[in-house]
Amino acid sequence: SSGINAEYGECSFVEKVSVCERAGASGVIIYDNAPDNRSNLVAMVDDDKGTPINIPSLFIIGLDGFHIRRALERNSLESAIINVPINMTYVPEHQIKKPPWAKLNL
């Protein structure tokens, strides 16, 4: 299985991740469709349609997404292993507000 790098826009995050999951993705990185976005993050919220999601997903800024996409294209790669550092201050797991499809192993 593989992950998918998807642009933000057109449909809800849940729908986008669901489509990727049905296509066989093991995870999804969604990035802003504005390549000049260097700081604005978007909350990946539930669309309340009850669509089950069973793979992890995350949102990154547009600039980072376009760098990943460009590196894949320049190297003629269909996939790559991407390490995403996460910096979280300590919050008890039961107090973390997570989207319904997030699978955090804390």
N, C-alpha and C positions, 0 to 999 in steps of 0.2 A: 504494500500500500504506500501511498505517497501523500504529501501535503500539497496544497494549492495556494498560490499567491493571487488574490483577487482584488480588483479595484472597487472602491466604495462608490455607491450610486445605484440608481435605478430601482432597487428593491430593498426590502428590510434585511438586516443582518441575519435574522433567523432563516429567511428564505434562501439567502445566498449560501449560508453554511449548509443548509439542508440539501441544496442542489449539489454542492461539492461532495457532501457525504454520500449521496446516492451515486455519484460518479466514481466512488471508490477512494476518496481522500481520507487520510488518517488524521489530518489537521488542516486548518485554514489560517493564512495570514491575510487580513484585509487591510488595504492601505488607501489613504485619501487619493482621489483622482486629480488632485491639484499638486503637481510636482514641486511647486514652490512653497508648499506648506511645510514649515520647519518646526512648528510648535503646537498647532491646534489638534487636540485629540478629540475624538467623538465617543460618546458613551454608546456601547453596543447594548441596546435595550431590547427586551422581549417585545414581540409584536402582538402578544396575547392571542395568537391563533392556535396555540396548543401543539405546535409542530415539535415532535421529539427530536432532539439533537444529541448525538452520542460521541462526538469528536471534539477535541479542544479547538478553540479559535482565539485570535487576538487581533487588535487593531493597532497599526503603527502609522506614523505620520507619512504624508505623501512623499517627501524627499527620500526617506529611508526605503519606501516601497519601490520607488523608481530606480534607486541604486541597485536593489536586489534584482529587479526585472532586467535592467541594463546589463548587469554582470552575467546573468543567465544567458541572455541573448548574445552577448559578445563572445562567450565561451561555448556557444552552441550546446547548452545544457538544458535538459528538460527538468532536472531536479538538482537539489543540493541540500546538504545538511546546514542549517542555519541555527546558530546559538543566539538566543535572545536573553540578555541579562535582565533580571527583574529585581528592582530595588523596592522592597516593601518594609515600612516600619512595622514593628510588631503590633498586630491586632489579633485577638483571639479569633480562631477560624469561624466560630459561629456568629461573629459580628461583621465579617467581611461580606459586603453586598456583591454577589456574583451573578452574572447572567446565567440563565438556566442551563446553558450548554458548557459552562466552564468546568473543567476538571482540574482543580489545583491539588497537587500532592504536597501539602505543607507538613 
